[in-house]
């Protein structure tokens, strides 16, 4: 197995292990993060119905002026702050954090910290 496939398989294992324990409810929906090499995406999902309540990413229209390069921690902080502002506008204050199999450091941690600073609690 080549290294990129091994990394992908290891992430899927971590993702399955985390998702067994982490589910979003009506009171505390799930904040799910996905990162690629160029972008970062975050959404708040209510798992009972499967609806996405709030979403933010570096590819959302209007972010081009605010973020110079979308694949770094600065862009992740911007997305976390933007997501928290949208969530608070919809009266969502508490969420369950789902790192989606990614390790909690770098861009994922920057997004989580910025969302916490902007008012979300998890």
N, CA, C and O atoms as a DFTB+ gen file, in Angstrom:
488 C
 N C O
     1  1       0.849      -1.170       0.000
     2  2       0.000       0.000       0.000
     3  2       0.898       1.238       0.000
     4  3       1.813       1.348       0.816
     5  1       0.629       2.174      -0.927
     6  2       1.468       3.372      -0.954
     7  2       1.076       4.323       0.174
     8  3       0.034       4.155       0.808
     9  1       1.915       5.311       0.413
    10  2       1.758       6.145       1.612
    11  2       0.493       6.992       1.581
    12  3      -0.125       7.197       2.627
    13  1       0.085       7.493       0.409
    14  2      -1.119       8.328       0.371
    15  2      -2.369       7.490       0.649
    16  3      -3.301       7.961       1.301
    17  1      -2.388       6.269       0.161
    18  2      -3.533       5.397       0.440
    19  2      -3.553       4.986       1.910
    20  3      -4.623       4.893       2.512
    21  1      -2.391       4.744       2.486
    22  2      -2.301       4.382       3.900
    23  2      -2.798       5.531       4.780
    24  3      -3.494       5.298       5.768
    25  1      -2.442       6.773       4.424
    26  2      -2.916       7.943       5.168
    27  2      -4.434       8.066       5.086
    28  3      -5.099       8.354       6.081
    29  1      -4.970       7.845       3.889
    30  2      -6.415       7.940       3.674
    31  2      -7.155       6.879       4.481
    32  3      -8.189       7.164       5.086
    33  1      -6.630       5.663       4.492
    34  2      -7.244       4.567       5.254
    35  2      -7.177       4.857       6.753
    36  3      -8.147       4.623       7.474
    37  1      -6.039       5.365       7.222
    38  2      -5.893       5.685       8.642
    39  2      -6.876       6.774       9.054
    40  3      -7.442       6.712      10.146
    41  1      -7.090       7.782       8.187
    42  2      -8.051       8.837       8.504
    43  2      -9.461       8.279       8.563
    44  3     -10.233       8.655       9.445
    45  1      -9.809       7.399       7.655
    46  2     -11.155       6.795       7.658
    47  2     -11.380       5.980       8.928
    48  3     -12.487       5.974       9.465
    49  1     -10.352       5.295       9.416
    50  2     -10.469       4.552      10.672
    51  2     -10.710       5.503      11.842
    52  3     -11.578       5.260      12.681
    53  1      -9.929       6.598      11.892
    54  2     -10.115       7.586      12.957
    55  2     -11.497       8.216      12.865
    56  3     -12.153       8.442      13.882
    57  1     -11.935       8.497      11.649
    58  2     -13.243       9.110      11.440
    59  2     -14.358       8.207      11.967
    60  3     -15.268       8.681      12.646
    61  1     -14.293       6.927      11.663
    62  2     -15.307       5.978      12.125
    63  2     -15.287       5.854      13.643
    64  3     -16.339       5.766      14.276
    65  1     -14.097       5.848      14.227
    66  2     -13.961       5.725      15.676
    67  2     -14.555       6.943      16.395
    68  3     -15.218       6.804      17.423
    69  1     -14.314       8.116      15.851
    70  2     -14.834       9.336      16.463
    71  2     -16.353       9.427      16.274
    72  3     -17.072       9.806      17.199
    73  1     -16.835       9.082      15.088
    74  2     -18.265       9.224      14.807
    75  2     -19.123       8.250      15.593
    76  3     -20.324       8.478      15.737
    77  1     -18.532       7.144      16.117
    78  2     -19.287       6.245      16.992
    79  2     -19.704       6.968      18.260
    80  3     -20.771       6.701      18.812
    81  1     -18.858       7.888      18.720
    82  2     -19.087       8.574      19.988
    83  2     -19.723       9.946      19.828
    84  3     -20.436      10.400      20.723
    85  1     -19.479      10.614      18.708
    86  2     -19.905      11.996      18.524
    87  2     -21.097      12.052      17.583
    88  3     -20.982      11.743      16.397
    89  1     -22.255      12.454      18.132
    90  2     -23.429      12.697      17.293
    91  2     -24.067      14.001      17.740
    92  3     -24.034      14.355      18.918
    93  1     -24.640      14.701      16.792
    94  2     -25.277      15.972      17.098
    95  2     -26.749      15.775      17.403
    96  3     -27.407      14.923      16.806
    97  1     -27.259      16.557      18.327
    98  2     -28.671      16.501      18.675
    99  2     -29.300      17.856      18.364
   100  3     -28.633      18.758      17.857
   101  1     -30.574      17.989      18.667
   102  2     -31.247      19.261      18.436
   103  2     -30.668      20.333      19.360
   104  3     -30.498      21.483      18.955
   105  1     -30.364      19.945      20.619
   106  2     -29.813      20.902      21.576
   107  2     -28.358      21.236      21.270
   108  3     -27.948      22.393      21.372
   109  1     -27.575      20.220      20.893
   110  2     -26.156      20.404      20.574
   111  2     -25.839      19.776      19.235
   112  3     -25.472      18.603      19.183
   113  1     -25.970      20.529      18.142
   114  2     -25.627      19.969      16.829
   115  2     -24.124      19.749      16.689
   116  3     -23.337      20.217      17.512
   117  1     -23.742      19.036      15.643
   118  2     -22.347      18.644      15.432
   119  2     -21.657      19.620      14.492
   120  3     -22.157      19.906      13.403
   121  1     -20.495      20.134      14.921
   122  2     -19.668      20.984      14.075
   123  2     -18.648      20.081      13.398
   124  3     -17.743      19.564      14.051
   125  1     -18.790      19.892      12.101
   126  2     -17.950      18.968      11.341
   127  2     -16.959      19.767      10.501
   128  3     -17.335      20.741       9.850
   129  1     -15.697      19.355      10.515
   130  2     -14.632      20.046       9.794
   131  2     -14.061      19.129       8.723
   132  3     -13.840      17.941       8.960
   133  1     -13.824      19.691       7.540
   134  2     -13.106      18.965       6.500
   135  2     -12.034      19.890       5.959
   136  3     -12.282      21.068       5.705
   137  1     -10.836      19.343       5.784
   138  2      -9.770      20.152       5.210
   139  2      -9.154      19.424       4.028
   140  3      -8.944      18.211       4.054
   141  1      -8.875      20.190       3.006
   142  2      -8.121      19.664       1.875
   143  2      -6.803      20.425       1.839
   144  3      -6.532      21.241       2.719
   145  1      -6.002      20.168       0.849
   146  2      -4.716      20.851       0.798
   147  2      -4.876      22.341       0.494
   148  3      -4.021      23.140       0.875
   149  1      -5.956      22.723      -0.183
   150  2      -6.140      24.122      -0.567
   151  2      -7.212      24.856       0.226
   152  3      -7.168      26.083       0.312
   153  1      -8.169      24.149       0.804
   154  2      -9.312      24.804       1.445
   155  2      -9.668      24.131       2.762
   156  3      -9.186      23.040       3.069
   157  1     -10.526      24.801       3.539
   158  2     -11.073      24.215       4.758
   159  2     -12.572      24.526       4.790
   160  3     -12.999      25.627       4.441
   161  1     -13.347      23.549       5.208
   162  2     -14.797      23.643       5.216
   163  2     -15.290      23.284       6.613
   164  3     -14.722      22.407       7.264
   165  1     -16.335      23.949       7.078
   166  2     -16.934      23.621       8.365
   167  2     -18.442      23.771       8.237
   168  3     -18.936      24.684       7.575
   169  1     -19.160      22.867       8.876
   170  2     -20.610      22.969       8.866
   171  2     -21.167      22.468      10.187
   172  3     -20.562      21.629      10.855
   173  1     -22.320      22.990      10.552
   174  2     -23.014      22.553      11.748
   175  2     -24.213      21.745      11.297
   176  3     -25.092      22.244      10.594
   177  1     -24.234      20.465      11.720
   178  2     -25.228      19.506      11.239
   179  2     -26.071      19.019      12.401
   180  3     -25.555      18.750      13.486
   181  1     -27.371      18.908      12.168
   182  2     -28.284      18.322      13.139
   183  2     -28.526      16.890      12.665
   184  3     -29.213      16.678      11.666
   185  1     -27.967      15.906      13.373
   186  2     -27.918      14.526      12.885
   187  2     -29.256      13.805      12.875
   188  3     -29.423      12.849      12.118
   189  1     -30.208      14.227      13.686
   190  2     -31.500      13.539      13.714
   191  2     -32.204      13.644      12.360
   192  3     -32.805      12.675      11.895
   193  1     -32.130      14.812      11.733
   194  2     -32.753      15.001      10.424
   195  2     -31.738      15.012       9.294
   196  3     -32.104      14.859       8.129
   197  1     -30.461      15.191       9.629
   198  2     -29.424      15.241       8.602
   199  2     -29.317      16.589       7.920
   200  3     -28.702      16.701       6.859
   201  1     -29.912      17.621       8.521
   202  2     -29.889      18.951       7.917
   203  2     -28.636      19.720       8.315
   204  3     -28.182      19.651       9.457
   205  1     -28.087      20.453       7.352
   206  2     -27.000      21.366       7.632
   207  2     -27.611      22.690       8.053
   208  3     -28.351      23.304       7.285
   209  1     -27.310      23.133       9.260
   210  2     -27.889      24.361       9.790
   211  2     -27.082      25.586       9.378
   212  3     -27.650      26.613       9.004
   213  1     -25.756      25.478       9.445
   214  2     -24.862      26.591       9.130
   215  2     -23.632      26.017       8.447
   216  3     -23.165      24.938       8.811
   217  1     -23.104      26.730       7.461
   218  2     -21.881      26.279       6.793
   219  2     -21.003      27.485       6.471
   220  3     -21.497      28.586       6.227
   221  1     -19.700      27.255       6.476
   222  2     -18.732      28.284       6.089
   223  2     -17.502      27.587       5.540
   224  3     -17.154      26.491       5.977
   225  1     -16.851      28.218       4.590
   226  2     -15.633      27.640       4.024
   227  2     -14.812      28.727       3.361
   228  3     -15.241      29.876       3.257
   229  1     -13.636      28.351       2.919
   230  2     -12.782      29.304       2.222
   231  2     -13.210      29.492       0.777
   232  3     -12.712      30.398       0.108
   233  1     -14.113      28.669       0.277
   234  2     -14.584      28.823      -1.099
   235  2     -15.928      29.540      -1.168
   236  3     -16.468      29.730      -2.258
   237  1     -16.477      29.943      -0.020
   238  2     -17.729      30.683       0.009
   239  2     -17.531      32.017      -0.685
   240  3     -16.494      32.659      -0.522
   241  1     -18.522      32.436      -1.457
   242  2     -18.409      33.708      -2.176
   243  2     -18.252      34.858      -1.196
   244  3     -18.894      34.887      -0.146
   245  1     -17.407      35.789      -1.543
   246  2     -17.167      36.944      -0.691
   247  2     -15.956      36.792       0.205
   248  3     -15.570      37.753       0.870
   249  1     -15.345      35.622       0.248
   250  2     -14.180      35.415       1.101
   251  2     -12.880      35.748       0.390
   252  3     -11.832      35.809       1.033
   253  1     -12.916      35.960      -0.893
   254  2     -11.698      36.201      -1.658
   255  2     -10.941      37.432      -1.209
   256  3      -9.711      37.457      -1.257
   257  1     -11.664      38.462      -0.771
   258  2     -11.014      39.692      -0.333
   259  2     -10.378      39.526       1.044
   260  3      -9.332      40.113       1.322
   261  1     -11.008      38.726       1.908
   262  2     -10.571      38.615       3.292
   263  2      -9.398      37.664       3.473
   264  3      -8.567      37.870       4.358
   265  1      -9.319      36.624       2.644
   266  2      -8.313      35.577       2.814
   267  2      -7.397      35.582       1.600
   268  3      -7.846      35.416       0.466
   269  1      -6.100      35.774       1.854
   270  2      -5.150      35.804       0.744
   271  2      -4.898      34.400       0.210
   272  3      -5.024      34.163      -0.991
   273  1      -4.539      33.460       1.098
   274  2      -4.324      32.062       0.717
   275  2      -5.219      31.205       1.591
   276  3      -5.205      31.354       2.812
   277  1      -5.993      30.316       0.999
   278  2      -7.037      29.611       1.743
   279  2      -6.578      28.308       2.375
   280  3      -7.396      27.616       2.981
   281  1      -5.301      27.940       2.263
   282  2      -4.841      26.673       2.810
   283  2      -3.963      26.812       4.032
   284  3      -3.099      25.966       4.262
   285  1      -4.160      27.864       4.833
   286  2      -3.308      28.030       6.016
   287  2      -4.156      28.280       7.259
   288  3      -5.383      28.349       7.181
   289  1      -3.496      28.414       8.400
   290  2      -4.187      28.576       9.676
   291  2      -4.933      29.911       9.755
   292  3      -5.972      30.005      10.409
   293  1      -4.410      30.931       9.097
   294  2      -5.088      32.233       9.086
   295  2      -6.460      32.118       8.430
   296  3      -7.435      32.685       8.923
   297  1      -6.537      31.392       7.331
   298  2      -7.813      31.174       6.653
   299  2      -8.748      30.338       7.512
   300  3      -9.956      30.575       7.520
   301  1      -8.206      29.361       8.234
   302  2      -9.018      28.520       9.108
   303  2      -9.610      29.351      10.244
   304  3     -10.760      29.137      10.627
   305  1      -8.842      30.294      10.786
   306  2      -9.356      31.188      11.830
   307  2     -10.509      32.026      11.287
   308  3     -11.513      32.225      11.969
   309  1     -10.363      32.511      10.069
   310  2     -11.411      33.307       9.442
   311  2     -12.697      32.492       9.287
   312  3     -13.788      32.988       9.568
   313  1     -12.565      31.248       8.841
   314  2     -13.731      30.380       8.658
   315  2     -14.382      30.062      10.003
   316  3     -15.609      30.056      10.102
   317  1     -13.586      29.799      11.038
   318  2     -14.130      29.523      12.364
   319  2     -14.911      30.700      12.918
   320  3     -15.986      30.526      13.493
   321  1     -14.373      31.896      12.746
   322  2     -15.058      33.098      13.223
   323  2     -16.351      33.321      12.447
   324  3     -17.384      33.651      13.029
   325  1     -16.288      33.139      11.139
   326  2     -17.460      33.328      10.281
   327  2     -18.556      32.319      10.630
   328  3     -19.734      32.674      10.680
   329  1     -18.172      31.070      10.871
   330  2     -19.131      30.021      11.224
   331  2     -19.802      30.335      12.557
   332  3     -21.016      30.186      12.693
   333  1     -19.019      30.768      13.536
   334  2     -19.577      31.085      14.855
   335  2     -20.554      32.252      14.773
   336  3     -21.596      32.236      15.429
   337  1     -20.229      33.256      13.977
   338  2     -21.137      34.394      13.826
   339  2     -22.459      33.964      13.209
   340  3     -23.522      34.397      13.655
   341  1     -22.403      33.114      12.187
   342  2     -23.627      32.617      11.556
   343  2     -24.432      31.759      12.528
   344  3     -25.660      31.839      12.561
   345  1     -23.740      30.940      13.320
   346  2     -24.419      30.064      14.279
   347  2     -25.105      30.878      15.369
   348  3     -26.248      30.595      15.730
   349  1     -24.423      31.876      15.889
   350  2     -25.018      32.711      16.933
   351  2     -26.211      33.495      16.397
   352  3     -27.160      33.763      17.135
   353  1     -26.169      33.866      15.115
   354  2     -27.315      34.542      14.501
   355  2     -28.526      33.613      14.431
   356  3     -29.666      34.076      14.480
   357  1     -28.285      32.304      14.319
   358  2     -29.376      31.320      14.302
   359  2     -29.647      30.746      15.691
   360  3     -30.341      29.738      15.822
   361  1     -29.100      31.386      16.732
   362  2     -29.307      31.013      18.130
   363  2     -28.748      29.627      18.462
   364  3     -29.340      28.883      19.244
   365  1     -27.613      29.290      17.866
   366  2     -26.894      28.055      18.190
   367  2     -25.679      28.461      19.008
   368  3     -24.779      29.130      18.501
   369  1     -25.652      28.057      20.273
   370  2     -24.563      28.466      21.155
   371  2     -23.651      27.306      21.534
   372  3     -22.459      27.507      21.767
   373  1     -24.205      26.083      21.599
   374  2     -23.423      24.909      21.988
   375  2     -23.414      23.904      20.850
   376  3     -24.444      23.640      20.231
   377  1     -22.242      23.347      20.583
   378  2     -22.090      22.332      19.548
   379  2     -21.190      21.210      20.060
   380  3     -20.533      21.347      21.093
   381  1     -21.169      20.117      19.335
   382  2     -20.249      19.012      19.580
   383  2     -19.231      19.055      18.444
   384  3     -19.615      19.082      17.275
   385  1     -17.946      19.063      18.768
   386  2     -16.910      19.203      17.742
   387  2     -16.552      17.848      17.152
   388  3     -16.211      16.918      17.882
   389  1     -16.628      17.736      15.835
   390  2     -16.256      16.523      15.103
   391  2     -15.074      16.868      14.211
   392  3     -15.228      17.577      13.216
   393  1     -13.899      16.371      14.564
   394  2     -12.704      16.687      13.781
   395  2     -12.623      15.850      12.524
   396  3     -11.725      16.056      11.707
   397  1     -13.546      14.904      12.345
   398  2     -13.711      14.169      11.094
   399  2     -12.486      13.327      10.739
   400  3     -12.173      13.152       9.561
   401  1     -11.799      12.810      11.743
   402  2     -10.644      11.956      11.498
   403  2      -9.335      12.701      11.342
   404  3      -8.276      12.078      11.264
   405  1      -9.387      14.029      11.295
   406  2      -8.167      14.816      11.193
   407  2      -7.595      15.016      12.596
   408  3      -8.343      15.094      13.571
   409  1      -6.284      15.098      12.692
   410  2      -5.655      15.325      13.979
   411  2      -5.947      16.744      14.449
   412  3      -6.034      17.665      13.637
   413  1      -6.097      16.919      15.753
   414  2      -6.471      18.219      16.309
   415  2      -5.222      19.079      16.515
   416  3      -4.749      19.248      17.639
   417  1      -4.706      19.610      15.431
   418  2      -3.616      20.576      15.472
   419  2      -3.610      21.302      14.143
   420  3      -4.290      20.892      13.203
   421  1      -2.860      22.358      14.064
   422  2      -2.757      23.106      12.813
   423  2      -4.048      23.825      12.465
   424  3      -4.608      24.556      13.282
   425  1      -4.516      23.609      11.233
   426  2      -5.685      24.323      10.737
   427  2      -6.966      23.933      11.462
   428  3      -7.830      24.782      11.680
   429  1      -7.106      22.657      11.840
   430  2      -8.314      22.207      12.544
   431  2      -8.379      22.874      13.916
   432  3      -9.446      23.319      14.339
   433  1      -7.259      22.943      14.605
   434  2      -7.208      23.586      15.918
   435  2      -7.447      25.085      15.789
   436  3      -8.138      25.671      16.622
   437  1      -6.889      25.714      14.763
   438  2      -7.082      27.153      14.550
   439  2      -8.557      27.471      14.326
   440  3      -9.068      28.457      14.857
   441  1      -9.237      26.645      13.547
   442  2     -10.670      26.841      13.310
   443  2     -11.451      26.697      14.612
   444  3     -12.320      27.518      14.905
   445  1     -11.152      25.664      15.394
   446  2     -11.857      25.427      16.657
   447  2     -11.624      26.573      17.639
   448  3     -12.569      27.040      18.275
   449  1     -10.393      27.027      17.768
   450  2     -10.083      28.124      18.687
   451  2     -10.792      29.411      18.287
   452  3     -11.300      30.135      19.144
   453  1     -10.828      29.700      16.976
   454  2     -11.505      30.920      16.504
   455  2     -13.011      30.834      16.737
   456  3     -13.643      31.841      17.058
   457  1     -13.593      29.651      16.580
   458  2     -15.028      29.492      16.831
   459  2     -15.333      29.672      18.316
   460  3     -16.355      30.254      18.678
   461  1     -14.445      29.171      19.174
   462  2     -14.630      29.355      20.607
   463  2     -14.531      30.816      21.008
   464  3     -15.332      31.306      21.804
   465  1     -13.541      31.512      20.450
   466  2     -13.354      32.928      20.759
   467  2     -14.545      33.768      20.306
   468  3     -14.884      34.768      20.938
   469  1     -15.178      33.354      19.205
   470  2     -16.310      34.120      18.667
   471  2     -17.613      33.810      19.390
   472  3     -18.625      34.458      19.124
   473  1     -17.615      32.826      20.306
   474  2     -18.810      32.631      21.125
   475  2     -19.408      31.245      21.162
   476  3     -20.311      31.001      21.961
   477  1     -18.941      30.314      20.324
   478  2     -19.449      28.941      20.395
   479  2     -18.809      28.214      21.561
   480  3     -17.644      28.454      21.878
   481  1     -19.555      27.328      22.201
   482  2     -18.952      26.550      23.285
   483  2     -19.013      25.072      22.951
   484  3     -20.060      24.542      22.580
   485  1     -17.867      24.418      23.092
   486  2     -17.738      22.976      22.913
   487  2     -16.502      22.482      23.603
   488  3     -16.213      21.286      23.570
